[in-house]
Amino acid sequence: MGQIRTYQLDYLRKGKEQVNYKVFDKDGTYLETKDENILFTAPEHLIPLNKSLLKRYEKPLKEVIFNTNLASINYINQNSQFLYGTDEWVLGTGTTVQEANDFTIKPLSGNKYIRIIGSNTSELAIKSDISTNTVRQSVPIEIAFSYYINSSATGKYRFDMYVNIDTTGNGSYDYAYDFENNKWIAYNNNVRFQIINNVYNKWVGFTKTIEPFEFNTNDNDVNIEVGIYEPSGIADFGDQSFIDNFTIGEKIEFNFNKVKNVRTQFSYTGGFTAKYETNNIMSNELKDDNNFVGQIDGSYERERESVLKSLEALITQQILNDNRDYLTKYEGIFRNIDVRNVGLHNKIWIDFGDDVLQEPVSCYIDAMKFNVKNATIDVQMHTPNQDDDALSTYKSIAE
């Protein structure tokens, strides 16, 4: 048994495992530090019921892989499916946010969309709130939405769309996009893009990419507004239009599609074959790539070392440490007879005595479920092994 595990077992026998928690509010402001005993002991505090306690083993891991898939679009508006009503949107007089069950037309996603009654290209149907949507300069902008024209008409109809930029943040327009010449010009109220179609009673997707905005004075983020007018060519009465999945995004180009972070355990006998693989949308390895919106800044170290590393390097090492050998897992149904409540932050020590079953470390809780009616807890947990680092190699690969 390693030195850390020896010390940990000594502390467990004293009946406590103290942890200091720093408490912050929703804005990240430090409030206080709490010192809490997080240890529960089975069967002293948690009694296994109905012979449900099961001990099992999982085979050692050969590799731990963290994949970060790079998204080609960074969506800047947060309410594209109108699930939160008019948040981040401004609606025209003939436009409302509707529940899907109010009409026969079903949304593409969620249970809401906007409904437009009217056919007047001089009347605004919807526009994004310019005060809440910002884009970076020098990045192409992609606008997309789906529309549905509910009508018995057969001729062509059109939507008019515009895009304006506010460089100062005061809510006034400074630039407009000239779709005909594919460039930004000084604000002009008459610059529009016409979306013409003759497909009725079906959802139709629309996507338009426009050139990046570049300001000579600075490279600060700018506010953007995208607006759509009521369609033309349909009847004013009886016909209706719907819009869903209205997105505004920054189109990002990468030279690779994902980053693959791989930690491989040395296997002198050649017997390790298991692999743990997960996909992520955030990355510390990509902290210096400003095009990647899931950046995690900084470098990190564990308390017992002084070498700064990436989060992926540390987390893959911790996972491999637990799974360097056959991993011990427990699951069972327990009744809590302690005055404290059990949460996911607690740890459970399996201790039926030295002569029966006593784990050298307390278990981390992987999953738990409360049965309120029966006053029982269904717990899945495993014994960690962070005594020292399992010998391994680590590499980060752009693919």
DASUL-V544939 format. One record per pair of residues at least 12 apart in sequence whose ideal C-beta (glycine too) atoms are under 7 Angstrom apart, sorted by the first residue. I is the first residue (numbers start at 1). J is the second residue. D is the distance in Angstrom with one decimal. If there is no record, write none. Layout:
# DASUL-V544939
I&J&D ; I&J&D
This chain:
# DASUL-V544939
1&360&6.2 ; 2&387&3.4 ; 2&388&5.9 ; 4&386&7.0 ; 4&387&4.5 ; 5&360&5.1 ; 5&361&6.1 ; 5&387&4.9 ; 8&361&5.5 ; 9&360&5.1 ; 12&349&5.3 ; 12&362&6.1 ; 16&37&4.8 ; 16&39&5.9 ; 17&37&6.5 ; 17&38&5.5 ; 17&39&3.8 ; 17&347&6.0 ; 17&362&6.2 ; 18&35&6.0 ; 18&37&5.7 ; 19&36&5.8 ; 19&38&5.2 ; 20&33&5.6 ; 20&35&5.4 ; 21&33&6.8 ; 21&34&4.7 ; 21&36&6.4 ; 38&345&6.1 ; 38&346&4.9 ; 38&347&5.5 ; 39&347&5.7 ; 39&349&6.2 ; 39&362&6.0 ; 40&338&6.5 ; 40&342&6.2 ; 40&346&5.7 ; 40&348&5.1 ; 41&349&4.8 ; 41&351&5.4 ; 42&334&6.6 ; 42&348&5.8 ; 42&350&5.5 ; 43&352&6.8 ; 45&336&6.7 ; 45&337&6.4 ; 45&338&4.1 ; 46&334&4.1 ; 46&336&5.7 ; 46&348&6.4 ; 47&334&6.2 ; 47&335&5.0 ; 47&337&6.3 ; 48&332&5.0 ; 48&334&5.8 ; 49&333&4.9 ; 49&334&6.6 ; 49&335&5.9 ; 49&376&6.3 ; 50&333&6.6 ; 52&332&4.3 ; 52&333&4.4 ; 53&330&6.7 ; 53&332&3.7 ; 54&330&6.8 ; 54&331&5.3 ; 54&332&6.0 ; 55&328&6.7 ; 55&330&5.6 ; 56&329&5.3 ; 57&326&4.3 ; 57&327&6.6 ; 57&328&6.1 ; 58&326&6.8 ; 58&327&4.5 ; 58&329&6.3 ; 59&274&4.9 ; 59&326&6.3 ; 60&272&5.2 ; 60&274&6.3 ; 60&323&5.8 ; 60&324&6.1 ; 60&325&5.4 ; 60&326&6.3 ; 61&265&6.4 ; 61&272&6.9 ; 61&274&4.9 ; 61&275&6.7 ; 61&276&5.5 ; 61&320&6.0 ; 61&323&4.0 ; 62&264&6.7 ; 62&265&5.8 ; 62&267&6.3 ; 62&272&3.9 ; 62&273&5.6 ; 62&274&5.9 ; 62&275&6.0 ; 63&262&6.1 ; 63&263&6.8 ; 63&264&5.1 ; 63&275&4.7 ; 64&263&4.7 ; 64&276&5.0 ; 64&316&4.3 ; 64&319&4.9 ; 64&320&5.1 ; 65&260&6.4 ; 65&261&6.9 ; 65&262&5.2 ; 65&275&6.7 ; 65&277&4.2 ; 66&261&4.3 ; 66&278&6.0 ; 66&280&6.0 ; 66&312&5.1 ; 66&316&6.1 ; 67&258&5.6 ; 67&260&5.5 ; 67&277&6.9 ; 67&279&4.8 ; 67&280&6.8 ; 68&258&6.0 ; 68&259&4.6 ; 68&280&5.0 ; 68&283&4.2 ; 68&286&6.8 ; 69&258&4.7 ; 69&279&6.1 ; 70&254&5.1 ; 70&257&6.0 ; 70&258&5.9 ; 70&292&6.3 ; 72&251&6.6 ; 72&252&5.8 ; 73&142&6.0 ; 73&249&4.1 ; 73&251&6.0 ; 74&249&5.8 ; 74&250&4.3 ; 74&252&6.0 ; 74&293&4.5 ; 75&247&5.4 ; 75&249&4.5 ; 76&133&5.4 ; 76&134&6.7 ; 76&135&6.0 ; 76&248&5.5 ; 76&249&6.2 ; 76&250&6.5 ; 77&128&6.0 ; 77&133&5.4 ; 77&247&6.4 ; 77&248&4.8 ; 80&245&5.7 ; 80&246&5.3 ; 80&247&4.6 ; 81&109&5.3 ; 81&110&4.1 ; 81&112&6.6 ; 81&244&6.5 ; 81&245&6.2 ; 82&97&5.1 ; 82&112&4.5 ; 82&113&5.9 ; 82&114&5.9 ; 83&110&5.0 ; 83&112&5.7 ; 85&97&5.3 ; 88&128&6.5 ; 88&129&4.9 ; 88&132&4.9 ; 88&133&6.8 ; 89&126&6.0 ; 89&128&6.3 ; 89&129&6.2 ; 90&127&5.0 ; 90&129&5.9 ; 91&114&6.9 ; 91&126&5.6 ; 92&123&5.7 ; 92&124&4.1 ; 92&125&5.0 ; 92&126&6.6 ; 92&230&7.0 ; 94&116&5.9 ; 94&117&4.8 ; 94&118&3.7 ; 94&123&6.4 ; 94&230&6.3 ; 95&114&5.5 ; 95&115&7.0 ; 95&116&5.1 ; 95&125&5.1 ; 95&126&5.6 ; 96&114&6.9 ; 96&115&5.5 ; 97&112&5.8 ; 97&114&5.6 ; 98&112&6.6 ; 98&113&6.4 ; 98&115&4.5 ; 99&111&6.1 ; 99&112&6.0 ; 100&112&6.6 ; 105&148&5.9 ; 105&150&6.0 ; 105&242&5.7 ; 107&244&4.9 ; 108&146&5.6 ; 108&203&5.9 ; 108&244&4.9 ; 108&245&5.6 ; 109&244&6.8 ; 109&245&6.1 ; 113&242&5.0 ; 113&243&6.3 ; 113&244&4.2 ; 114&126&5.9 ; 114&242&6.8 ; 114&243&4.9 ; 115&240&5.9 ; 115&242&5.7 ; 116&230&5.9 ; 116&240&6.6 ; 116&241&4.1 ; 117&240&5.6 ; 118&230&4.6 ; 118&236&6.3 ; 119&230&5.9 ; 119&231&5.9 ; 119&232&5.9 ; 119&233&7.0 ; 119&234&4.8 ; 119&235&6.7 ; 119&236&5.3 ; 120&230&5.0 ; 121&160&5.2 ; 121&229&5.0 ; 121&230&6.4 ; 121&232&4.7 ; 123&229&6.4 ; 123&230&4.7 ; 124&227&6.1 ; 124&229&5.9 ; 125&228&5.1 ; 125&229&5.8 ; 125&230&4.8 ; 126&227&7.0 ; 126&228&5.5 ; 126&243&6.6 ; 127&225&5.7 ; 127&226&6.6 ; 127&227&3.5 ; 128&225&5.4 ; 128&226&5.0 ; 128&248&6.2 ; 130&166&5.6 ; 130&171&6.2 ; 130&223&4.9 ; 130&224&6.9 ; 130&225&3.9 ; 131&171&6.3 ; 131&223&6.6 ; 133&223&6.5 ; 133&224&5.3 ; 133&248&6.1 ; 134&221&4.5 ; 134&222&6.5 ; 134&223&5.5 ; 134&224&6.9 ; 135&221&6.5 ; 135&222&6.2 ; 135&224&5.1 ; 135&250&5.8 ; 136&221&5.6 ; 136&250&6.1 ; 137&212&6.6 ; 137&213&5.7 ; 137&214&5.5 ; 137&215&6.1 ; 137&219&5.1 ; 137&222&6.6 ; 138&212&4.8 ; 138&214&5.5 ; 139&212&5.3 ; 139&250&4.5 ; 139&251&6.9 ; 139&252&6.9 ; 140&209&5.6 ; 140&210&7.0 ; 140&211&6.6 ; 140&212&5.3 ; 140&251&4.2 ; 141&210&5.1 ; 141&250&6.5 ; 141&251&6.8 ; 142&207&6.6 ; 142&209&4.9 ; 142&249&4.8 ; 142&251&4.6 ; 143&208&5.0 ; 143&226&5.5 ; 143&248&5.8 ; 144&206&6.5 ; 144&207&4.3 ; 144&247&5.0 ; 145&206&5.8 ; 145&243&5.6 ; 145&245&6.0 ; 145&246&4.1 ; 145&247&7.0 ; 146&203&5.2 ; 146&204&6.5 ; 146&205&5.0 ; 146&244&5.2 ; 146&245&5.1 ; 147&159&6.9 ; 147&204&5.7 ; 147&206&6.8 ; 147&241&6.4 ; 147&242&6.7 ; 147&243&5.2 ; 148&202&6.9 ; 148&203&5.1 ; 148&241&6.9 ; 148&242&4.3 ; 149&200&5.0 ; 149&231&6.7 ; 149&234&6.3 ; 149&241&5.4 ; 150&201&6.2 ; 150&239&6.4 ; 150&240&5.0 ; 151&200&5.3 ; 151&234&4.9 ; 151&235&6.8 ; 151&239&4.0 ; 153&200&6.4 ; 153&234&5.5 ; 153&235&6.9 ; 153&239&7.0 ; 155&198&6.6 ; 155&233&5.9 ; 156&196&5.9 ; 156&197&6.9 ; 156&198&4.7 ; 156&233&5.9 ; 157&197&6.6 ; 157&231&5.0 ; 157&232&6.0 ; 157&233&3.5 ; 157&234&5.4 ; 158&194&5.1 ; 158&195&6.0 ; 158&196&4.5 ; 158&231&6.5 ; 158&232&5.3 ; 158&233&6.4 ; 159&195&4.3 ; 159&228&5.6 ; 159&229&6.8 ; 159&231&5.2 ; 160&192&4.4 ; 160&194&5.9 ; 160&229&4.3 ; 161&192&6.4 ; 161&193&4.7 ; 161&195&6.4 ; 161&226&7.0 ; 161&227&6.9 ; 161&228&5.2 ; 162&176&6.6 ; 162&191&6.3 ; 162&192&5.2 ; 162&227&5.1 ; 163&176&6.9 ; 163&177&4.2 ; 163&210&6.4 ; 163&224&6.9 ; 163&226&5.3 ; 164&176&5.2 ; 164&187&6.5 ; 164&225&4.7 ; 165&184&6.9 ; 165&213&5.6 ; 165&222&5.2 ; 165&224&5.8 ; 166&222&6.6 ; 166&223&4.1 ; 167&215&5.8 ; 167&222&5.1 ; 169&223&6.0 ; 173&187&4.3 ; 174&187&5.9 ; 175&187&5.9 ; 175&213&6.9 ; 176&188&5.1 ; 176&191&4.7 ; 177&191&6.8 ; 177&210&5.4 ; 178&191&5.5 ; 179&193&4.1 ; 182&211&5.6 ; 183&211&6.3 ; 184&213&5.5 ; 193&208&6.9 ; 209&251&5.9 ; 224&248&6.6 ; 226&248&5.6 ; 252&291&4.9 ; 254&291&6.7 ; 256&398&4.1 ; 256&399&5.8 ; 257&399&6.2 ; 258&399&5.4 ; 259&283&6.1 ; 259&285&5.8 ; 259&286&6.2 ; 259&396&6.2 ; 259&398&5.6 ; 260&397&4.6 ; 260&399&5.7 ; 261&285&6.2 ; 261&312&4.2 ; 261&316&6.3 ; 261&396&4.9 ; 262&395&5.5 ; 262&397&6.8 ; 263&316&3.8 ; 263&317&6.3 ; 263&320&5.5 ; 263&392&5.2 ; 263&394&4.8 ; 264&392&5.9 ; 264&393&5.2 ; 265&320&5.7 ; 265&324&6.5 ; 265&390&5.6 ; 265&392&4.9 ; 266&391&4.5 ; 266&392&6.4 ; 276&319&6.2 ; 281&294&5.1 ; 282&294&4.2 ; 282&296&5.5 ; 283&295&6.9 ; 283&296&6.5 ; 284&296&4.2 ; 284&310&4.5 ; 284&311&4.0 ; 284&312&6.0 ; 285&310&5.1 ; 285&312&5.4 ; 285&396&5.0 ; 296&311&6.1 ; 300&314&5.9 ; 302&314&6.6 ; 312&396&7.0 ; 313&394&5.4 ; 316&394&6.6 ; 317&389&5.8 ; 317&392&7.0 ; 318&386&6.7 ; 320&390&5.2 ; 320&392&5.7 ; 321&385&5.6 ; 321&386&5.3 ; 321&389&6.1 ; 321&390&5.3 ; 322&382&6.9 ; 322&384&5.2 ; 322&385&5.4 ; 324&385&6.4 ; 324&390&3.9 ; 327&382&5.9 ; 328&382&6.5 ; 328&383&4.5 ; 329&382&4.7 ; 330&350&6.3 ; 330&363&6.2 ; 330&381&5.2 ; 331&379&6.6 ; 331&380&4.5 ; 332&379&6.5 ; 333&376&5.2 ; 333&378&5.2 ; 334&376&6.6 ; 334&377&5.0 ; 334&379&6.0 ; 335&375&6.4 ; 335&376&5.5 ; 336&377&6.2 ; 342&377&5.9 ; 344&365&5.4 ; 344&368&6.5 ; 346&365&6.4 ; 347&362&4.0 ; 347&363&6.2 ; 347&364&6.2 ; 348&362&6.2 ; 348&363&4.8 ; 348&365&6.7 ; 348&379&6.9 ; 348&381&5.8 ; 349&362&4.2 ; 350&363&6.6 ; 359&383&5.5 ; 361&383&5.5 ; 361&384&6.1 ; 363&381&3.8 ; 363&382&6.0 ; 363&383&5.4 ; 364&381&6.1 ; 364&382&6.0 ; 364&384&5.7 ; 365&379&6.1 ; 365&381&5.0 ; 366&380&4.7 ; 366&381&5.8 ; 366&382&6.1 ; 367&380&4.4
